[in-house]
Amino acid sequence: MQVRQQWAGYDTTVEIELLFDKAAKLISYYERKVLKKAGNPKVADLEAYLKKLTQEQLPLEYYGEGDDMSDLGLKLFVDAEMVPLYKEGLLGRAYECFWYEIAGDVIGFVMHEGNRQMDCSLITLNRKTGQIIDRASIGGISYSMMMRGETQYTFNKDLSIRAEMSLTSIEYDENTGEEKELTTTNVEYFQVNKNGKISRKSKS
């Protein structure tokens, strides 16, 4: 008898031998040999992870941060050699945000990394192979005593991204002692192709 056994990180077909008594109770289970190892453990891990993460539909507006990433997320989306550094707090923190479908098996995953200065990255990958296709920094959030930077994102149905970055600095008037906020805005555009490649469209 052949049985497929499948769970996160494991997918195989084995030949088994079952023995029942006269009351149809199972009294013996024996796996004779592995017939087929199917799939890629990395893909199974990815699918298990995506089920726990928010899937968004385009178009969407995005403004803030996400939740602390799990170890699985770190392994999938951060270079393997960097994982221990994140765990020890030497590289700040990593936050998971959301993912969305691009075309076919290609998906986009948005994450933040950093500490006082958070970099927002878009990672594109093929969910059937688990391979990362492209990665781009599309903005971020930064805080200090004298300066604050924020990015508002628009993810469009045509797979373009508008990132509006506002930088607010605080200046003191030496004569009056009053604080004055000065804000400058910069807009960047990115285009995600259906094959997962990311390009910067223009800058204003």
C-alpha positions in Angstrom: 0.0 0.0 0.0 1.3 3.5 -0.9 0.7 6.5 1.4 1.7 10.1 1.0 2.9 11.8 4.2 3.0 15.6 4.1 3.5 18.5 6.6 5.5 21.7 6.7 9.0 20.9 5.5 8.3 17.3 4.7 6.6 15.6 1.7 7.1 12.0 0.7 5.4 8.9 -0.5 6.2 5.6 1.2 5.2 2.0 0.8 3.7 0.6 3.9 2.6 -2.8 5.2 -0.5 -3.0 7.5 -1.6 -6.0 9.5 -5.1 -6.2 11.0 -6.6 -8.8 13.4 -10.0 -10.5 12.9 -11.7 -7.6 14.5 -10.2 -5.2 12.0 -8.0 -3.6 14.6 -4.6 -2.4 13.3 -1.9 -4.4 15.0 1.1 -3.7 12.9 2.4 -0.7 10.8 5.6 -1.0 8.9 7.2 1.4 6.4 9.0 -0.7 3.8 10.6 1.9 1.6 10.4 5.5 0.4 9.0 5.6 -3.1 9.1 9.3 -3.8 10.3 12.5 -2.1 8.1 15.2 -3.4 8.5 18.9 -3.3 11.0 21.3 -1.8 11.1 21.6 2.0 11.8 25.3 1.6 8.6 25.7 -0.4 6.6 23.8 2.2 8.1 26.2 4.9 7.2 29.2 2.7 3.6 28.1 2.3 3.2 27.4 6.0 4.6 30.9 6.7 2.5 32.7 4.2 -0.7 31.2 5.8 0.2 32.9 9.0 0.9 36.3 7.4 -1.5 38.9 6.1 -2.2 38.7 2.4 -3.3 42.0 0.8 -5.1 42.8 -2.4 -4.1 45.6 -4.8 -4.5 48.5 -4.7 -3.7 49.3 -1.1 -2.3 52.1 1.0 0.4 51.3 3.5 1.8 53.6 6.3 3.2 51.7 9.2 5.2 48.8 10.6 4.4 45.2 11.1 5.0 42.6 13.8 8.3 41.0 14.9 9.3 38.3 12.4 9.4 34.6 13.4 12.6 32.6 13.0 11.1 31.0 9.9 10.5 34.4 8.4 14.1 35.5 9.1 15.4 32.3 7.5 13.3 32.9 4.4 13.8 36.6 3.8 17.1 37.5 5.4 20.5 36.2 4.3 21.2 33.1 6.4 24.5 34.4 7.8 22.7 37.5 9.1 20.1 35.6 11.1 22.2 35.2 14.3 23.0 38.9 14.3 19.3 39.8 14.2 18.6 37.3 17.0 21.3 38.9 19.1 20.0 42.4 18.4 23.2 43.5 16.7 21.3 44.6 13.5 18.3 46.1 15.1 15.0 44.4 14.4 13.1 42.9 11.5 9.4 43.3 11.0 7.0 41.4 8.8 4.4 43.5 7.0 2.4 41.7 4.3 2.5 39.9 1.0 0.5 40.2 -2.2 0.2 38.4 -5.5 2.1 39.8 -8.6 1.5 37.3 -11.4 1.3 33.5 -11.6 3.5 32.1 -8.8 5.4 35.4 -8.3 4.6 37.2 -5.0 5.8 40.4 -3.3 6.7 40.5 0.4 7.1 43.8 2.2 9.3 44.0 5.4 11.0 46.5 7.6 14.5 46.1 9.1 16.4 48.4 11.4 16.1 50.2 14.7 15.6 54.0 14.8 16.0 54.1 11.1 13.7 51.4 9.5 14.3 50.4 5.9 11.3 49.2 4.0 12.1 46.5 1.4 10.1 44.8 -1.2 11.2 41.2 -1.9 9.8 39.3 -4.9 9.9 35.5 -4.9 8.5 32.5 -6.6 6.3 30.6 -4.2 6.7 27.3 -6.1 10.5 27.3 -6.0 11.1 29.4 -2.9 13.7 31.4 -4.8 14.0 35.2 -4.2 13.9 37.0 -7.6 14.6 40.6 -6.7 14.9 43.0 -3.7 14.7 46.8 -3.5 14.6 49.4 -0.7 11.5 51.4 -1.3 11.6 53.9 1.6 11.5 53.8 5.4 10.9 55.4 8.7 13.5 57.3 10.8 13.3 59.1 14.2 15.7 61.3 16.1 15.5 64.3 18.5 15.8 66.8 15.6 14.4 64.9 12.6 11.5 62.6 11.6 11.1 60.7 8.4 8.1 58.8 7.2 7.0 57.1 4.0 3.5 56.6 2.7 3.0 53.9 0.1 0.5 53.3 -2.7 0.6 49.9 -4.2 -1.3 50.0 -7.5 -3.1 47.4 -9.6 -0.6 48.0 -12.4 2.1 46.7 -10.0 3.6 50.2 -9.7 4.5 51.7 -6.2 4.4 55.3 -5.2 6.5 56.1 -2.2 6.1 59.6 -0.7 8.8 60.4 1.8 8.3 63.3 4.1 11.3 64.6 6.1 10.5 66.9 9.0 13.3 68.7 10.8 13.1 70.9 13.9 14.9 74.3 14.0 15.2 76.7 16.9 14.8 80.4 16.6 17.7 81.8 18.6 15.9 85.1 19.2 12.5 83.7 20.4 13.5 80.2 21.5 10.6 78.8 19.6 10.7 75.6 17.7 9.9 75.5 14.0 9.1 72.5 11.9 10.3 72.3 8.3 9.0 69.5 6.1 10.3 68.5 2.7 8.6 65.8 0.5 10.2 63.5 -2.1 8.3 61.1 -4.2 9.8 58.0 -5.8 8.1 55.5 -8.2 8.9 51.8 -8.6 7.6 49.3 -11.1 7.3 45.6 -10.4 7.3 43.5 -13.5 5.2 40.3 -13.7 8.5 38.3 -13.7 9.3 39.8 -10.3 12.0 42.3 -11.4 11.8 45.7 -9.7 12.9 49.0 -11.3 12.8 52.6 -10.2 10.5 54.4 -12.7 11.2 58.1 -11.9 12.0 60.5 -9.1 10.4 63.9 -8.3 
